[in-house]
Amino acid sequence: MLPRLFGNSNTGCIAGGTIEQNGCGKFNDITSKALRAIHSLGATHVWYTGILEHTTRTSYSKFGIPQDHPATVKGEAGSPYAVKDYYDTDPDLAVNVEKRREEFKALIVRTHKEGLKVIMDFIPNHVAREYNSDCTPEGTYSFGAFDDKTQFFAGHNNFYYLGDQSYGCNIDSRDCADEEYIESPLRATGNDCFGSPSRNDWYDTVKLNYGIDYRTGRRQFSPVPNTWVKMLKILKYWAAQGIDGFRCDMVEMTPVEFWKWAVPQVKEQFPGIIFIGEIYQPHIYRSFIKDGGFDYLYDKVGLYDTLRGVMSGQASANDISYTLQATADIRQHMLTFLENHDEQRIASDFFAADARRALASLIISATIDTQPFMLYAGQELGERGMDKEGYSGVDGRTTIFDYWSVDTLRRWKGNGDYSGKQLTEEEKSLQGFYARLLNLCNSDKALTDGQFYGLQYANPHSDNYDTNQTFSYLRGTREELLLIVVNFSDSDRSCSVTIPEEAFAYFGITYDSKPHKATELLSGKKIELPLNPHDKITANIPANSGVIIRFNTSI
């Protein structure tokens, strides 16, 4: 969740509105009732996005926080990924700005009390263009404090300097305001723009130097780069505040050697802390898991893209098998999702236009293995993301740059009791489906501990099994077997599924010709079905959804 959005109850937001006009959610808005409601959905962790102090057009100069030049800020609220002080929390989120860090610490305590763990962002690749830390602990110096600005690259430098080039007012005419922003020498942007940035660049950020000279390709990691030392201190600082995990932004833009050096040191001092990496290059997945020490990596390029392709009719359900095979050896380390702040909302006109059309993909994403599943706040309510918020236009995404209020979250909150009384019946039904499924993932042993066995190969295309729109698999332990079948079509279908003899051998299950009592877990319906390799199992699969059939097995 983005706390700035989550707690904002303003119903009269205007595009590009200021914090005074549109309001802003606070740490204190995430109450114990809110956290209990989140926990009841089946969540185990909450990833709070935008916690660190970042660039903004809102002035907090009276609190001693330097004002950002508008040419270095995206939107009114600013990007949560243009961090201005790694050791401070965002003043927008505090009721009492002078007590902002204490208010976040109270949220951590509150979250833990409600049985949830806390994940926060760690943005390793870049900082805000006007980074200015006033909370850096004694004995630690801010980024760039001792850089040699005459050199593009130096091992002890924190930034890359581009000589005589300068950052002028070339992004947006309104950003010029009363005074032009000048930076000389110019520093490289976070998206590796080694020149004057355009509006399409991450112009509000500057790239950190981890010991790689991008002009020669030389990698200088000994002695340990100064940036490494500073970043390790930041990780340990927040871990000491009670953070249970870090979602690490764009890890592929930093060398795995840094993570290999830093992660074990954090985990040694704070056992149980987890590291999640945002990454989009499959060929380096295994390096970041094995060498870098990451617990989980984003499964965007693989499963997310494939499921979206199947939903949009651009891919076959058979392609899911190939996608899963590509990460079979690291499947438990792949974090699955269907929405996040970078992707378009399922219910937007740019994606599926109807949140219920993603339920088949949801079942797969949540139950394909023991890996974690990530839910974006409002997804379970069918949030459409079709607002024109200001810096963010109508693009099917919920803004991270503007002060705004999210319609479905606001109505779920109601008067603060999170009863959902203001939700439509369709929204309540959707939320209920998510809650049933996600709580199953936490409670059913076949899902928490069971093995995966794909059935697509054993069920060729037929009138009763359309391999382009049907996908099936097993999850099992020594106590139970789950048959999961999903239907990507827009109409209900009767599907006949074969469980091959090899599957019974794989799970160590003996079979016979007798009907077996079974339960469809999403509906609770009791049924009797065959459980052997000779008789097909016929099940009625709802449109754009699926069934999870549990067999109790004697092993």
Secondary structure, DSSP 4 states (H G I P E B T S, - for coil): --HHHHT---S---TT--HHHH----GGGS-HHHHHHHHHTT-SEEEE-S-EEE--SS--GGGTPPPPPGGG-STTT--TTSEEEEEEE-GGG-SSGGGHHHHHHHHHHHHHHTT-EEEEEE--SEEETT---S-PPTT-PPTTTT--TT-S--TT-SB-B-TT--B-S-S-GGGGTTS---BSS-B--TT---SS--TTS-TTEEEB-SSB-TTT--B--SSPPHHHHHHHHHHHHHHHTT--EEEETTGGGS-HHHHHHHHHHHHHHSTT-EEEE----GGGHHHHHHTT--SEEE-IIIIIHHHHHHHTTSS-THHHHHHHHHTGGGGGGEEEES--TTSPPTTSTTTTSSGGGGHHHHHHHHHSSSS-EE--TTGGGT-------SSS-SSSS--SSS----HHHHHHHTTTT---TTS-HHHHHHHHHHHHHHHHHHH-HHHHT-EEEE-GGGS-SBTTB-TTTEEEEEEE-SSEEEEEEEE-SSS-EEEEE---HHHHHHHT----SSEEEEEETTTTEEEEEE-SSSSPEEEEE-TTEEEEEEEE---
